[in-house]
Structure formats: structure tokens, C-alpha cells
Amino acid sequence: MIKNPKTLEKFEKKYIKKNNLTFKEKLKIYENLWTEALLMKVLPSKDPLEGIEIDIKIAWILNSLHKK
């Protein structure tokens, strides 16, 4: 759980500026994370629609707040 999102955001911005990665480097990181998720049996989801109702509700709430 992220306890301080502002600190994380600050770290991410600093990291991105400091480590200007190429597309190939970014793709390699993504592929490694995907492989790790497969090994942990987190992906692929057994039911790809699992939890979609919650995602739709959250999207609806966020979109309605944006209009105000």
C-alpha cells in the first residue's frame, strides 16, 4: 500500500528524468515484469472480467467528478 502518494510521484518524476530509457529498455523491463507475473501465477487472470463491475463503478464516479 502506498502511504504517501506525493512522495512516490516525486520519486517517479526524478527517476524518469535521471534514467532516460530507450523504447527497447522499457520493453525489456515490461517483458521481465510480465514473465515474473506469469511465474507467480498472477497473470493471466482466470476470469478476465472478474471485478469489472467495481472498475465500471469507479470509472463512473471519477468521470462524474470530472464534469463538476
Distance bins in CASP14 RR format, pairs under 12 A and 6 or more apart:
PFRMAT RR
TARGET T0000
AUTHOR 0000-0000-0000
RMODE 2
METHOD distances of the structure
MODEL  1
1 8 0 0 0 0 0 1 0 0 0 0 0
2 8 1 0 1 0 0 0 0 0 0 0 0
2 9 0 0 0 0 1 0 0 0 0 0 0
2 11 0 0 0 0 0 1 0 0 0 0 0
2 12 0 0 0 0 0 1 0 0 0 0 0
4 10 0 0 0 0 1 0 0 0 0 0 0
4 11 0 0 0 0 1 0 0 0 0 0 0
5 11 0 0 0 0 0 1 0 0 0 0 0
5 12 0 0 0 0 0 1 0 0 0 0 0
6 12 0 0 0 0 0 1 0 0 0 0 0
6 13 0 0 0 0 0 1 0 0 0 0 0
7 13 0 0 0 0 0 1 0 0 0 0 0
7 14 0 0 0 0 0 1 0 0 0 0 0
8 14 0 0 0 0 0 1 0 0 0 0 0
8 15 0 0 0 0 0 1 0 0 0 0 0
9 15 0 0 0 0 0 1 0 0 0 0 0
9 16 0 0 0 0 0 1 0 0 0 0 0
10 16 0 0 0 0 0 1 0 0 0 0 0
10 17 0 0 0 0 0 1 0 0 0 0 0
11 17 0 0 0 0 0 1 0 0 0 0 0
11 18 0 0 0 0 0 1 0 0 0 0 0
11 19 0 0 0 0 0 1 0 0 0 0 0
12 18 0 0 0 0 0 1 0 0 0 0 0
12 19 0 0 0 0 0 1 0 0 0 0 0
13 19 0 0 0 0 0 1 0 0 0 0 0
15 21 0 0 0 0 1 0 0 0 0 0 0
16 26 0 0 0 0 0 1 0 0 0 0 0
19 25 0 0 0 0 1 0 0 0 0 0 0
19 26 0 0 0 0 0 1 0 0 0 0 0
19 29 0 0 0 0 0 1 0 0 0 0 0
20 26 0 0 0 0 0 1 0 0 0 0 0
21 27 0 0 0 0 1 0 0 0 0 0 0
21 28 0 0 0 0 1 0 0 0 0 0 0
21 29 1 0 0 1 0 0 0 0 0 0 0
21 30 0 0 0 0 0 1 0 0 0 0 0
22 28 0 0 0 0 1 0 0 0 0 0 0
22 29 0 0 0 0 0 1 0 0 0 0 0
23 29 0 0 0 0 0 1 0 0 0 0 0
23 30 0 0 0 0 0 1 0 0 0 0 0
24 30 0 0 0 0 0 1 0 0 0 0 0
24 31 0 0 0 0 0 1 0 0 0 0 0
25 31 0 0 0 0 0 1 0 0 0 0 0
25 32 0 0 0 0 0 1 0 0 0 0 0
26 32 0 0 0 0 0 1 0 0 0 0 0
26 33 0 0 0 0 0 1 0 0 0 0 0
27 33 0 0 0 0 0 1 0 0 0 0 0
27 34 0 0 0 0 0 1 0 0 0 0 0
28 34 0 0 0 0 0 1 0 0 0 0 0
28 35 0 0 0 0 0 1 0 0 0 0 0
29 35 0 0 0 0 0 1 0 0 0 0 0
29 36 0 0 0 0 0 1 0 0 0 0 0
30 36 0 0 0 0 0 1 0 0 0 0 0
30 37 0 0 0 0 0 1 0 0 0 0 0
31 37 0 0 0 0 0 1 0 0 0 0 0
31 38 0 0 0 0 0 1 0 0 0 0 0
32 38 0 0 0 0 0 1 0 0 0 0 0
32 39 0 0 0 0 0 1 0 0 0 0 0
33 39 0 0 0 0 0 1 0 0 0 0 0
33 40 0 0 0 0 0 1 0 0 0 0 0
33 42 0 0 0 0 0 1 0 0 0 0 0
33 43 0 0 0 0 1 0 0 0 0 0 0
34 40 0 0 0 0 0 1 0 0 0 0 0
34 42 0 0 0 0 0 1 0 0 0 0 0
34 43 1 0 0 1 0 0 0 0 0 0 0
34 44 0 0 0 0 1 0 0 0 0 0 0
35 42 0 0 0 0 0 1 0 0 0 0 0
35 43 0 0 0 0 1 0 0 0 0 0 0
36 42 0 0 0 0 1 0 0 0 0 0 0
36 43 0 0 0 0 1 0 0 0 0 0 0
37 43 1 0 1 0 0 0 0 0 0 0 0
37 44 0 0 0 0 1 0 0 0 0 0 0
37 45 0 0 0 0 0 1 0 0 0 0 0
38 44 1 0 0 1 0 0 0 0 0 0 0
38 45 0 0 0 0 0 1 0 0 0 0 0
44 50 0 0 0 0 0 1 0 0 0 0 0
45 51 0 0 0 0 1 0 0 0 0 0 0
45 52 0 0 0 0 0 1 0 0 0 0 0
48 55 0 0 0 0 0 1 0 0 0 0 0
49 55 0 0 0 0 1 0 0 0 0 0 0
49 56 0 0 0 0 0 1 0 0 0 0 0
51 57 0 0 0 0 1 0 0 0 0 0 0
51 58 0 0 0 0 0 1 0 0 0 0 0
52 58 0 0 0 0 0 1 0 0 0 0 0
52 59 0 0 0 0 0 1 0 0 0 0 0
53 59 0 0 0 0 0 1 0 0 0 0 0
53 60 0 0 0 0 0 1 0 0 0 0 0
54 60 0 0 0 0 0 1 0 0 0 0 0
54 61 0 0 0 0 0 1 0 0 0 0 0
55 61 0 0 0 0 0 1 0 0 0 0 0
55 62 0 0 0 0 0 1 0 0 0 0 0
56 62 0 0 0 0 0 1 0 0 0 0 0
56 63 0 0 0 0 0 1 0 0 0 0 0
57 63 0 0 0 0 0 1 0 0 0 0 0
57 64 0 0 0 0 0 1 0 0 0 0 0
58 64 0 0 0 0 0 1 0 0 0 0 0
58 65 0 0 0 0 0 1 0 0 0 0 0
59 65 0 0 0 0 0 1 0 0 0 0 0
59 66 0 0 0 0 0 1 0 0 0 0 0
60 66 0 0 0 0 0 1 0 0 0 0 0
60 67 0 0 0 0 0 1 0 0 0 0 0
61 67 0 0 0 0 0 1 0 0 0 0 0
61 68 0 0 0 0 0 1 0 0 0 0 0
62 68 0 0 0 0 0 1 0 0 0 0 0
END
